């Protein structure tokens, strides 16, 4: 891949876009507010602390040995080839499933907007196919072009959302309150915070975008860690600001928030009237930016797994002159769109009698993908002490390389428990068992792969950019 194309601003823009301050807040905040109550912003702040701990872990890895493989490289070089294969498979499954949800909402958000403002009731599936193909085409053209487009999209969506929030708060200025930041207004106290924590954590997924761009960044040992922290700080500030404005716009009525399918758009319509169409357009822009940024990041992790032998070798090939990992991009897109096709077909033949509302598939893919990704985060946090001790012992610090990773791993306990809690409706009740089955299958595949090919992953870590 071509090196030195991206600076801190580029990587930060791509990471913020991958986090998706629009799409994630639009479709996650309503549930967070219902579970956490008026003080829902506290849940977002708690999730931000957990993400900072995890970002610190990844930043330490990147400072030592930048690599497009990110989690895959770091776990393999720390815990061995078998662990590397396991993580590479979990990355491939978890992020591809999560990206299928983003693919879904590319057409879903467009269809929802058209239905809201016109008499058109277009099916979202063809729109998803067309927009997803367009986004993948843009990523194939090269990281520089796609990252520039993403940066402009981020500025547009965030600018519109901030304006909406300012209008709401000016209109409600006589009723502004500190209640959204008061523990007393958190429904059920710690239990309410815990219930909304997994979704709040999910809103931040994408923060790990930067390390996958390390080999195309200038001075990645400095650029990527800076972009990590700046991106998380920007996302946390935006999410808390959006949450405060939304709760205020609903006059601190959590029940009303729960009855709204997209609370932010509801308050935008109420307070802005006709100009609220910009908030709907911002949602479309956000989905497409997340799609492009996510495809760039996840494809590069798959590419690294392919070139090092941890994943099928064809994923590790690039296309000149921009040396874009086309096979990884097309493979991820094909599987992601295939998941949507299977879901649609299951409804068509009656296997699943539920609604074909794209928001439903987005929620299902987000939840399932998150559970698998949490295993990746957990293994990465555990790998840092081994990595630094074995490869960079002279810089080993018990505080930075043991305590912080342990705290990061512990921060994942709550979302694990909540996402795997018994009594959830189908298909969510099946997801924990499916995730465990995926982990078990990945472990068996890893053992067989390394047993048959002992050199698997031997080149991992040799591609890092100084």
C-alpha positions in Angstrom: 0.0 0.0 0.0 1.2 3.6 -0.7 2.8 5.2 2.3 2.8 8.7 3.6 -0.5 9.8 2.1 -2.4 10.7 5.3 -1.7 13.1 8.1 -3.3 13.4 11.6 -6.3 15.4 10.2 -7.0 12.8 7.6 -6.8 9.9 10.0 -8.9 11.8 12.5 -11.6 12.6 9.9 -11.7 9.0 8.8 -12.0 7.7 12.4 -14.8 10.1 13.3 -16.6 9.1 10.2 -16.2 5.5 11.1 -17.6 6.1 14.5 -20.6 7.6 12.8 -21.8 10.5 15.0 -24.9 10.7 12.9 -26.1 7.1 12.2 -25.2 5.7 15.6 -26.7 8.5 17.6 -29.9 8.6 15.4 -30.7 4.9 16.0 -29.1 4.1 19.4 -29.9 7.0 21.6 -33.7 6.3 22.0 -33.0 2.9 23.6 -30.2 4.4 25.8 -32.6 7.1 27.0 -35.3 4.5 27.8 -32.9 2.4 29.9 -30.9 5.1 31.5 -33.5 7.8 31.9 -33.0 11.6 31.8 -29.3 11.2 32.7 -28.6 9.2 29.6 -25.5 11.4 28.9 -23.8 9.8 31.9 -24.0 6.4 30.2 -22.3 7.9 27.1 -19.6 9.4 29.3 -19.0 6.0 31.0 -18.7 4.3 27.6 -16.2 7.1 26.6 -14.0 6.2 29.6 -14.0 2.6 28.5 -13.1 3.5 25.0 -10.3 5.7 26.1 -8.8 2.8 28.0 -9.0 0.6 25.0 -7.7 3.3 22.7 -4.7 3.7 25.1 -3.9 0.0 24.6 -4.0 0.2 20.8 -2.0 3.5 20.9 0.8 1.8 22.8 0.9 -1.0 20.2 1.0 1.5 17.4 3.8 3.6 19.0 5.9 0.4 19.2 5.1 -1.2 15.8 2.5 0.5 13.5 0.7 -2.0 11.2 -2.4 -2.2 9.0 -3.2 -5.5 10.7 -4.0 -3.6 14.0 -5.7 -6.2 16.3 -4.6 -9.1 14.2 -0.9 -8.1 14.2 -0.8 -7.2 17.8 -2.5 -10.4 19.2 -0.5 -12.7 16.8 2.9 -11.2 17.7 2.0 -11.3 21.4 0.2 -14.6 21.9 1.2 -16.6 18.9 0.0 -17.8 15.6 -3.1 -19.7 16.9 -4.3 -16.6 18.7 -3.6 -14.6 15.6 -5.8 -16.8 13.5 -8.6 -16.7 16.1 -8.5 -12.9 16.2 -8.3 -12.6 12.4 -11.4 -14.8 12.0 -13.3 -12.8 14.7 -12.3 -9.6 13.0 -13.5 -10.9 9.7 -16.9 -12.0 11.1 -17.5 -9.3 13.6 -16.8 -6.3 11.5 -18.4 -7.8 8.3 -21.6 -8.4 10.2 -21.5 -4.9 11.7 -20.8 -3.4 8.3 -23.8 -5.3 6.9 -25.9 -3.1 9.2 -24.3 0.0 7.7 -24.9 -1.3 4.2 -28.5 -1.7 5.2 -29.0 1.8 6.4 -27.4 3.4 3.4 -30.6 2.5 1.5 -32.8 2.4 4.5 -32.0 6.0 5.5 -32.6 7.2 1.9 -35.9 5.4 1.7 -37.0 6.7 5.1 -36.2 10.3 4.1 -38.1 10.0 0.8 -41.1 8.5 2.6 -41.0 11.3 5.1 -41.0 14.2 2.6 -42.7 12.7 -0.5 -45.3 10.2 -1.5 -42.6 7.8 -2.7 -42.4 4.5 -1.0 -39.3 3.1 -2.6 -38.0 -0.3 -1.4 -34.8 0.1 0.5 -33.1 -3.0 -0.8 -32.2 -1.7 -4.4 -31.1 1.6 -2.9 -28.8 -0.2 -0.5 -27.3 -2.2 -3.4 -26.7 0.9 -5.5 -25.3 3.1 -2.7 -23.1 0.4 -1.3 -21.6 -0.4 -4.7 -20.9 3.4 -5.2 -19.2 3.6 -1.8 -17.0 0.6 -2.4 -16.1 2.0 -5.8 -14.9 5.1 -4.1 -12.7 3.1 -1.7 -11.3 1.1 -4.5 -10.1 4.4 -6.2 -7.7 4.9 -3.3 -7.4 5.9 0.3 -6.5 9.5 -0.4 -9.6 10.2 -2.5 -12.0 8.3 -0.2 -10.6 9.9 3.0 -10.9 13.4 1.6 -14.6 12.7 0.6 -15.2 11.3 4.1 -13.7 14.4 5.8 -16.0 16.7 3.9 -19.0 14.5 4.7 -18.1 14.5 8.4 -17.9 18.3 8.4 -21.3 18.5 6.7 -23.2 16.1 9.0 -21.7 17.4 12.2 -22.2 21.0 11.2 -25.9 20.3 10.5 -26.4 18.4 13.7 -24.7 21.0 15.9 -27.0 23.7 14.3 -30.1 21.7 15.1 -28.9 21.3 18.7 -28.2 25.0 19.1 -31.7 25.9 17.7 -33.3 23.5 20.2 -31.3 24.9 23.2 -32.0 28.5 22.2 -35.7 27.7 22.0 -35.6 25.9 25.4 -33.1 28.3 27.0 -35.5 29.0 29.9 -35.8 25.3 30.7 -32.1 24.2 30.5 -31.1 22.1 33.4 -28.2 20.0 34.8 -30.6 17.1 35.3 -29.1 15.1 32.4 -25.8 15.0 34.3 -27.2 14.2 37.7 -26.9 10.7 39.1 -30.3 11.1 40.8 -31.9 11.2 37.4 -30.4 7.9 36.2 -33.1 5.3 36.1 -32.2 2.5 38.5 -28.9 4.0 39.3 -26.0 1.7 38.4 -28.4 -0.8 36.9 -29.8 1.8 34.5 -26.3 2.9 33.6 -25.3 -0.7 32.9 -28.4 -1.5 30.8 -27.6 1.4 28.4 -23.8 0.9 28.5 -23.6 -1.7 25.6 -25.4 0.6 23.1 -23.4 3.6 24.2 -20.2 1.6 23.7 -21.5 0.5 20.3 -21.9 4.1 19.3 -18.1 4.5 19.6 -17.2 1.4 17.6 -15.0 2.6 14.7 -12.6 4.4 17.1 -10.1 1.7 16.1 -10.1 2.9 12.4 -6.7 4.8 12.7 -4.3 1.9 13.3 -5.5 0.1 10.1 -4.3 3.2 8.2 -0.9 3.2 9.8 1.0 2.1 6.7 -0.5 4.8 4.6 0.1 7.6 7.2 3.0 9.9 7.7 4.9 9.2 10.9 2.3 6.7 12.1 3.9 6.4 15.6 2.8 9.9 16.3 -0.1 10.4 13.8 -2.2 7.4 14.7 -2.1 7.7 18.5 -3.0 11.4 18.2 -5.8 10.7 15.9 -7.1 8.0 18.2 -7.4 10.3 21.2 -8.6 13.3 19.2 -11.3 11.2 17.5 -12.6 9.7 20.8 -12.7 13.1 22.4 -14.6 14.6 19.5 -17.0 11.7 19.4 -17.7 11.9 23.1 -18.2 15.6 23.1 -20.6 15.4 20.1 -22.6 12.4 21.6 -23.0 14.1 24.9 -24.0 17.4 23.3 -26.5 15.7 21.0 -27.9 13.7 23.9 -28.3 16.8 26.1 -30.1 18.7 23.3 -32.4 15.8 22.5 -33.4 15.2 26.1 -34.0 18.9 26.5 -36.0 19.1 23.3 -38.3 16.4 24.6 -38.7 18.4 27.8 -37.0 15.7 29.8 -39.8 13.2 29.0 -38.1 9.8 28.5 -41.4 8.1 27.6 -41.8 10.4 24.6 -38.2 9.7 23.5 -39.0 6.0 23.7 -42.0 6.3 21.4 -40.0 8.1 18.7 -38.3 5.9 16.1 -35.5 8.5 15.6 -35.6 11.0 18.5 -33.1 13.4 17.0 -35.1 13.7 13.8 -38.3 14.1 15.8 -37.0 17.1 17.7 -35.5 18.5 14.5 -38.9 18.4 12.8 -40.5 20.0 15.8 -38.1 22.9 16.3 -36.9 23.6 12.8 -40.0 22.8 10.6 -39.1 22.7 6.9 -35.3 23.2 7.3 -35.3 19.9 9.3 -34.8 18.2 6.0 -31.1 19.0 6.4 -31.0 16.8 9.5 -32.5 13.9 7.4 -29.9 14.6 4.7 -27.2 14.6 7.4 -28.3 11.1 8.4 -27.9 9.9 4.8 -24.4 11.6 4.6 -23.4 10.1 7.9 -24.3 6.5 6.8 -22.4 6.9 3.6 -19.3 8.4 5.3 -19.4 5.6 7.9 -19.7 3.0 5.1 -16.6 4.4 3.2 -14.5 4.9 6.3 -15.5 1.5 7.8 -14.8 -0.3 4.5 -11.3 1.3 4.3 -10.4 0.3 7.8 -11.8 -3.2 8.0 -10.6 -4.1 4.5 -7.0 -3.3 5.6 -7.2 -5.6 8.6 -8.4 -8.4 6.3 -5.7 -7.5 3.9 -3.0 -7.9 6.6 -4.5 -11.2 7.7 -4.3 -12.4 4.1 -0.7 -11.3 3.4 0.5 -12.9 6.6 -1.2 -16.3 6.1 -3.7 -15.9 8.9 -6.6 -15.5 6.5 -6.9 -16.7 2.8 -4.0 -15.4 0.8 -6.2 -13.8 -1.9 -7.3 -11.2 0.7 -3.7 -10.0 0.9 -3.4 -8.8 -2.7 -3.4 -5.2 -3.8 -4.1 -3.4 -7.0 -1.7 -0.9 -8.5 -1.1 2.0 -8.9 -2.6 3.0 -5.6 -2.0 -0.5 -4.1 -5.5 -0.6 -2.8 -6.5 -3.9 -1.1 -9.3 -4.5 -3.6 -9.8 -8.2 -2.9 -10.4 -7.5 0.8 -12.8 -4.7 0.0 -14.8 -6.7 -2.5 -14.8 -9.8 -0.2 -16.1 -7.8 2.8 -18.7 -6.1 0.6 -19.8 -9.3 -1.0 -20.3 -11.1 2.3 -22.0 -8.0 3.9 -24.5 -7.7 1.0 -24.9 -11.5 1.1 -26.0 -11.3 4.8 -28.7 -8.7 3.8 -29.8 -11.0 0.9 -30.2 -14.0 3.2 -32.1 -11.9 5.8 -34.4 -10.6 3.0 -34.9 -14.1 1.6 -35.7 -15.6 5.0 -38.6 -13.1 5.3 -39.7 -13.8 1.7 -40.0 -17.6 2.2 -41.6 -17.2 5.7 -38.7 -18.5 7.8 -38.7 -15.2 9.6 -42.1 -13.6 9.9 -40.9 -10.3 11.3 -40.8 -6.9 9.6 -38.4 -6.2 6.8 -37.8 -2.7 8.2 -34.1 -1.9 7.6 -33.8 -0.5 11.2 -34.5 -4.0 12.5 -31.7 -5.5 10.5 -29.4 -2.7 11.4 -30.1 -3.3 15.1 -29.6 -7.1 14.7 -26.3 -6.8 12.8 -25.0 -4.1 15.2 -25.7 -6.3 18.3 -24.3 -9.5 16.8 -21.2 -7.8 15.4 -20.6 -6.0 18.7 -20.6 -9.2 20.7 -17.9 -10.7 18.5 -15.9 -7.5 18.4 -15.9 -7.4 22.2 -13.9 -10.7 22.2 -11.3 -8.9 19.9 -11.0 -6.0 22.2 -10.6 -8.3 25.2 -7.8 -10.4 23.6 -6.1 -7.2 22.4 -6.1 -5.7 26.0 -4.6 -9.0 27.4 -2.0 -9.1 24.6 -0.3 -5.7 25.4 1.7 -6.7 28.5 3.0 -9.8 26.6 3.8 -7.7 23.5 5.8 -5.0 25.3 7.6 -7.5 27.7 8.7 -9.7 24.8 9.5 -7.1 22.1 10.1 -3.8 23.9 11.1 -4.7 27.4 13.2 -1.6 27.9 10.1 0.5 27.7 7.9 -1.8 29.9 5.8 0.0 32.5 3.5 -1.7 35.0 1.1 1.2 35.0 0.9 1.7 31.2 1.2 -1.9 30.1 -0.5 -3.8 32.8 -2.9 -1.7 34.9 -4.5 0.2 32.0 -5.0 -3.0 29.8 -6.5 -4.8 32.8 -8.9 -1.9 33.4 -9.8 -1.9 29.7 -10.5 -5.6 29.8 -12.6 -5.1 32.9 -14.6 -2.3 31.3 -15.9 -4.9 28.8 -17.5 -7.1 31.5 -20.6 -5.0 31.7 -21.5 -5.0 28.0 -20.7 -8.7 27.9 -23.2 -9.4 30.7 -25.9 -7.1 29.3 -25.6 -8.3 25.7 -25.7 -11.9 26.9 -28.5 -11.4 29.5 -31.1 -14.2 29.4 -34.7 -13.4 28.5 -34.2 -11.2 25.5 -36.5 -11.6 22.5 -35.4 -13.6 19.5 -33.1 -13.3 17.6 -31.2 -11.4 20.3 -31.5 -14.4 22.7 -29.6 -16.5 20.1 -26.7 -14.1 19.6 -24.6 -15.0 22.6 -24.7 -18.7 21.7 -23.9 -17.8 18.1 -20.9 -15.7 19.2 -19.6 -18.5 21.4 -20.0 -21.0 18.5 -18.0 -18.6 16.3 -15.2 -18.3 18.9 -15.2 -22.1 19.3 -15.1 -22.6 15.5 -12.3 -20.0 15.1 -10.3 -21.9 17.8 -10.6 -25.2 16.0 -9.7 -23.6 12.6 -6.7 -21.9 14.2 -5.4 -25.2 15.6 -5.8 -27.0 12.3 -4.3 -24.1 10.3 -1.2 -23.8 12.4 -0.9 -27.6 12.7 -0.9 -28.0 8.9 1.1 -24.9 8.2 3.5 -24.2 11.1 4.8 -21.0 9.4 1.4 -19.4 9.6 1.8 -15.8 10.6 5.6 -15.9 10.7 5.7 -12.7 8.6 3.3 -10.9 10.8 4.8 -7.7 12.2 7.4 -7.5 9.5 5.3 -5.1 7.5 5.1 -2.4 10.1 5.9 1.1 9.1 8.7 2.9 11.0 
